Amino acid sequence: MAVKEAVELLKKGTSFARRTKYREALACYDKALALDPASAEGWYLRASVLIETGKNTEALVDCEKAIRLNPHYADAWSKKGLALFNLERFEEAVFACTRALALNANDATAWYVKGVSLDELGKSDEAQEAYGRSLELEIILDMDAERKKVRKA
Amino acid sequence: MIAIKAEMPLSKPIRRFLSRTEETLDTEISLLRNPEAEPGGTLVDIYSYDIEKNVIIFPAHYIGLLKDFIIAKHCTHLLIKGAATKKAKYLVCSYNGDTVYRGMRQIYFDALKDEAKKDTKLPVKKLLQMLFILYNHFHEDINEVPWNPITNASVYYRMPKIRKTQLYHVMKESKADMDEMMDQESIIPRRYFVLNKAMFYARDMFLAKTLPADELLPTINIPQMKKFNHLEVKEMLTTRWTHTAWYQSKVFGDNMVEILDKHLGLVDWGAEPSIDYYYELYRTGVNLTNHLLAYMTMKDWFVWETPAHLLEAHQKKKEYEDEALKKIFGDLIADS
């Protein structure tokens, strides 16, 4: 019962987050996690909003909780990479992104964050390779977004 | 507008360019993601609007290099505007009651010539509506098209690491621009359809040469122009290509390419990126705009004025349209 309610709260939180109502989204996620602290998705979603609001240290903690609950959670590793980059912990960001990409090689953000982190570490050639992969995937996403726009119109 | 203030990673060259832009102009730039943003992004700047901070807005799903190019392009444009403001005066193509009248009047005469050849005439109401819509369309184009190759060339030379991203954006933009007006081809006067396509053709030809990227050539990238690729002279003369709007666009476009080359060929794209460099880009843009307007016999359609003048003109555009219609049609137009 509690788990079902938690799932509903996560959906509600995500809806708020999409409309950039981050305070409301966080409130929903907090309630959801109080009901079901074993929800890796809950910790991940909360981390995403925390990053949007600049709270990278707290986001990192949430990402790590998500990963402890589900070590194969690609999105959580990717988000961890982003939080670490924002905290200027570039070596760790590269590691986290690499883990994310081993689980899901089609994560454009993870490739990009890996690229910018490698750039910061002075590893320019590797950075360019990561950027190249990121761009390929971003283009696919963009073309998809354009197709959806045309269908809606 | 739902805008998401971006906490986002930026690649090193872009971060540096953003910083340098802020330092050079002594201003601040915010980045915003917006699900409704135009694919090419939007620059809302302190030189064009009465605001305190510049904002670059881009689509929410641009998470990596796609947004980096948008930022680079708009920073370049911001530098051009800022340099003009600092060195002299930043002016834009604006309009007033007289220029709107002149433009609409010319469009009306051209529309009459076209209508005379058609079997099915355009309803009068639609014809009247079209006059200002077309005028406004060219106003938007002339404030955008001459600056596009300038900002793109500058970004190309200064940001080699995002060239692949740039190519993708430019090709996408080219296809979207060429698709403009397609639904109205049978309605708008041929002359304006042709000139609209010609401007984009010229831009794409210049960029194809500069980037360099054969894929950008309109005869390769644009479906309607593919048939003109490798056309033999004999084939051109024996087939009735000359009657098609797209062929005419190519002919006018080739002339506009020469105009672009004349002005943009003089620019030292690799010069030190100082205020003077960006001011030179501004002057080049103004000269190019004037030359294109003269070629299209639209010189008296617009006036160079301050951005504030343009904002006020936008407020008054309905008034200008109504006045122009009254002047053209006299008592035949009922007071609204």
Interface residues (C-beta under 8 A of the other chain):
Chain A: R19 T20 I51 E52 T53 G54 N56 L82 F85 N86 A108 T109 W111 Y112 V113 G115 V116 D119 E120 Q128 Y131 G132 S134 L135 E138 I139 L141 D142 A145 E146
Chain B: I2 A3 I4 E7 P9 L10 S11 K12 P39 P59 H61 Y62 I63 G64 L65 L66 K161 K164 T165 Y168 K172
